[in-house]
């Protein structure tokens, strides 16, 4: 069993109340984003698990609309960073500026100082600028001219990315890819959803209303941290990650950070589904979004996202979950 911040498992009353709040937020987001509720649920999962999300899809499929609706319903501070080739790291973290009148330097904080940071088209900037988010995403702090500054809590990065074969894009560094808990593919809507989108946004676009606050989010994250996980599921997660490390088409498999992310994401999914315990199905449903984007493939198939998905699907089909027999 996982230990919680206060040493006890979340009770069902807490879970029921959390699920109701999360369904309110889902409804607000889906008023604006017309598409699969699965995408919204993955964002909520990452929020509960204190993780970051990478939304990937071709231009025009409402990635930014989704992220903005999510932040509006969240009711927390939000800043947007439009990544461009000439963007500098200091444009993200902030810098010290000289005050001519007083002759002193004062900090001008960058847009990273917010509860939710929307990194729009993150792969339009080169690796040096992309990496400015590394410390913030991992440690929830930034270092500016040798001084460390804590970021507000909660802190979530939602980045959008165009497919890397589009002109003017740069692949994200492996170290940064590994810090995104979930990669969510946003594809074209169904015919029905696209018609509904045209009707909904025909005149004035709807807006999501805030249904949570920063304190509410921290409380929900605390509940998710206290979800029960059987010891057998830890073994199952490690076996899944281990399979990817041994695969012939994978040069670098899922890291231990990926294993931890899969457990944390599964706990968030359990709360969304109204449970205070994780099931094997929670693990299986999130294995693709958590593991696939972290795999570094061999040169022969490098850059083929479908191969990453195939490796994870193969892991799920060949690595079985076995519940240990315990003595009574």
N, C-alpha and C positions, 0 to 999 in steps of 0.2 A: 504493500500500500504506500502511496506517496504521502509524504508529510506535508501538511499545510502550514501556512504562516502562523496559525494559532493552534496547530496540533490536532485539529478535528476535521472530519469529513463534512462537507456541505450537506445540510439536511434537505428534505424534499420541499419544505415550505420555502426555503431560500431559492431552490432551483425553480419552483413554480413561479415565484415572483420575478426571477431573472428572465425566465422564458417569456413572460408577458411583456416585460419592458423591451426585450429584443424583438418581439413580433411587432410592437408599435413602431420600432425603428425600421424594420423591414418594410412595413406598409408605407412609411414616409418615403423611403428610397425608391420603392417601386411605383410611386406616383409620378416620379420624374424619369427614372430609367425603365424603359419598356424593354424587357428581355427576360432571360432566365433568372428565376429566383435563386438558383444554385450559385450564381456569381455573387449575389448579395450575401448569401449565407457564408460563402468563403471569406468575404470581407469581415463579417461579424465574427467568424471563427478566429481570424488573425487578431482582431481587436481584443477578444477575450484572452487570447494566448500571448498578448503583448508582442505580437510579431508584425512584420512589415510585408507589404503586398506588392507584387509586380504584375500590373495589368498589361497584357500583350495582345495586339491586334492591329489590323491595317487601319489607316486613317479613316475617320468618319463612322466608327461603330460605337460611339458614345462612351469611350473610356473616360475622358475628362468629365463628361456629364455625370457619369456614375460616381466618380470620386468626389465631385463637388456636392452632389446630392447626399452622399454618405456623410461628408463633413458637416453639412447643414443640419442633418438629423442628429448628428452627434452633439451639437450644441457646445463645442469646444473651439478654441482659437485655431484658425486655419490660415496657412500661408501657401501661396502657389509660386513655384519656381519654374519658369519656362527655360528649359535647357537649350542652349544654342552653341555653335562652335566657338564663339568668342567669350563665353561665360567663364569667369575665373573662380577658383575656390573661395576667395574672400567674398565674392558675391553671394555665397551660400552661408558661410559661417559668420561673416561680419569681420570688422577690422577696427583698429584704433585710428581715430582721426584727430588732427591737430586743431585746437581752438585758438585762432590768431589773437583774439582779445586777451585770453587768460594765459596763453603760452603753455597749455597743458594738453595732454592727449586724453580723449574719452572714448569709450567703447561705443561703436555703432553696431548693434547686434544685427545679424543677418536673418533671413526668413526662416532659418532652421529653428529659431526660438518660437515654436508654436506646438500645440498639442498634436495637430495633424499637418504634415507637410506633403503637399502635392507636388511631386517631381515630374513635371509634364515633359514627355518625350525625352526621357533621361539619356537615351542613347544618341541624341543629337550633339552631345558634348563629348570631347575626348576624355580618355581614361583619367587624366590628372584631375579634372573637374568632377567627374563622377565619383572619384574616390574621396572627395571632400566630405561625403556623407558617411564614410566607413565608421569613424569613431562615434558619430552621433547615433547610428543605427545599432551598434554593438553595446556601447556603454552609456548611452543617453547623456553624453556630455560632449563638449567641443573644446579644443585647445587653440587659443588665439594668441600669438606672440608669446608663447610659453605659459600663459595663464589659462586655467581650466574653468569652465563654466558649466554648471548643471543645466540641463534642459527641462522644461516643464513636464509634469506627469499628468496624464498619460502622454506618451510620445509615440506616434505612429507615422511611418513613411508609406505613402501610397504613390508608387511610381507608374507611369505609363510608358510603354515602349512600342515602337514600330518594329515589324520584322526586320532582322538585320540585313536582309538582302536589298532593302530599299536604299536609294541613293542618299548619301549624306548621313549615314548612321555608323556608329562605332559599337562593337560588341562590349558588353559590360565585363570588367575584370572578374576572374573567377572568385576572388576574395569577396567581391561585392555581391555577386550572384548568390553566394552561400549565406549572405545575411538577410536575404529575402525569405521569410518563412514560407510564403506561398507564391506560386506563379499561376495566374488565372488567365486563361485564354478567352478573349472576348471576340467571338466570331460574328458573322452576319446574323441578324435576327431572322426568325421564321417569317413566312409571308403574313401570317395573322398578326404577329407582333409588329411588323413594319407598318402594316395598315393602321394598327392601333396607335403607333407612334405618330404617324401623320395626322391622325385625328386629334390626338392629345396635344400636340405641339403646333397645331394649325394656326391658332391665334396667339394667345399669350401662353408661354410655357409655364407649367405648374412649378411650384416650389415646395421643397421639403421643409417641414417645420421641426424645430429642435424639440426632441423628446427626452434627451439625456443631458447631463452636465458632466464636467470633468470628474467631480466626486462620484457621480453615478457610475461612470466607466471604471474608476478605481475599485468601487465596491463590487461590480460585476467581475472584474479580473480576479479579485480576491476569492469570489465564489468559485470561479473556474479553477483556480489553483488548488482548491480543496476537493476536487473531484477524485473519486477512488480509482486507482489503477491496479489491477492484479499483477503479481510478479510475473505470471506467464506472458502477459502482454509486453513487458519489457524485453523478454527473451525473443518474442515474435518480431518486435521492431528491429532489434539488433540483427536477427537473422535476415530480415528483408534488406537492410543496409549492407550486410556482409555479402549477400548475393550479388548486388550491383558492383561490389569491389572486385569480384572474381570473374565477372562476365567478359567474354572474349572481345566484345565491341566497345568496352569501357576502359579508358585509360586511367581515369580517376573516379572512383565511385563515391557514394554518399558518405559524407563525413560524420563523425560523432555529433557535431552540431545539428546535422540533418536528423539523426535519430532522436535527439532531444526535441527538436521542433515538431517531429511527427507525434510524439507523446503529448506535447503541450497543445497542439492543434486538435488532437483527438479529445482532449478534455474540454476544449471550447465547443466542439461539435456535440459532445454529450449534454452540455448545458442547453444548447439550442434545441436539442431534441427532448429536453425535459427529464434528463437522467442525472444522477449524482455518481455515476460509474461509467467507465469506458468499456465498450464492447469491441470485439475483433472487427466488426463491420465499420466502426468509426475509423480504425486504423486503415482498413482497406480502401475506404472511400476517399481518404486524404493522401494516400501514398503517392498518387500521381502528381497532384499540385505541390506536395512538399518535396519529393525526391527527384522528379524527372529533370527539372531545370538545373540541378546541381551536378549532374553527371557530365564529365568531360569525356568525349568519345575519342576513339582512335582516329587517326587522320583519314582513313578510308571513308568514314561515314560522318566526319566532323561537320557540324552545322545542320544536320538533319534532325529536327525536333521529333519527327515520328519515330526515329530509332530510340530516342530516350524514353518515349512513352511505351514502346514495345518492350524495352528492358524491364521497366517497372511492372508491366502487365505479366511478363514472364516470371518475375519474382513472385508476384501474387499467386500465380498458378502453380508454381513449383515449391514455394515455401509454405508449409501448412502450419496452422495454429494448433498446438496440442496443449490441452489443459492438463497440468500436472496432477498426479494422484497424490493426495495428501492423507497422511495417517490421521485417524480420528482420535 
